[in-house]
Amino acid sequence: MSANSKLISFVLSGIIYLAVFIFSINLPTDPDLGWHLKYGEFFFKTGSILQDNIFSTMMPDYKWVNHSWASDALIYFVNNSAGFIGISLLGAGIVTLTFFVLSKAFNLTLWNKAILFPILLLLVNNVNAVSFRSQMMSYFFTTVLIYILMKYEENPKRLLFVIPLFLVWANFHGGFIVGLLILGGYIAIKKLVLYKDNLRNLNLKF
């Protein structure tokens, strides 16, 4: 590929990512936004993770696992710094970054991006439509996990990166459990393929 072709491809790819970012900018309309902002505020004021439902007047006895405390801290920090505009840009940025990592994981071509990205945007529109939500962090971390697994053959040591990934992910959203299932399935398939290869080689010897 010539230098001009690479430049054109880079510019067009940048335009696609810019389009993803723009179409992912939405007003923060999550009905639970106030709840999450108060939880984030609690963390910054006390330095501890909220474990009791002290900010609900309609469901004071509601019990839940605060699996997204880091997301609440993040959204509070952004809102405190840049208001609702900051939250909108944060959501759009996370979506765009997710698409970027996914593209790197599967080595998507320019045409792949042009076709797949609009479809993916449509599929996740129910979450994106309310701007930033903690589920977006799980989407992002899932693509990072996929990237690590797809690059495993190039350097098996990269699999060690899943340790810090899950340590961070577990504090941003409970979707890390799905990530563990993906990792477990990947390892199981790898073991099965290795077992079949060893069995085939053993049969060839005899």
Secondary structure, DSSP 8 states (H G I E B T S, - for coil): --HHHHHHHHHHHHHHHHHHHHHT------TTHHHHHHHHHHHHHHSS---S--S-SS-TT-----TTHHHHHHHHHHHHHHHHHHHHHHHHHHHHHHHHHHHHHHT--HHHHHHHHHHHHHHTHHHHTTS--HHHHHHHHHHHHHHHHHTTTT-GGGGGGHHHHHHHHHHH-TTHHHHHHHHHHHHHHHHHHHHHHHHHHHHHH-
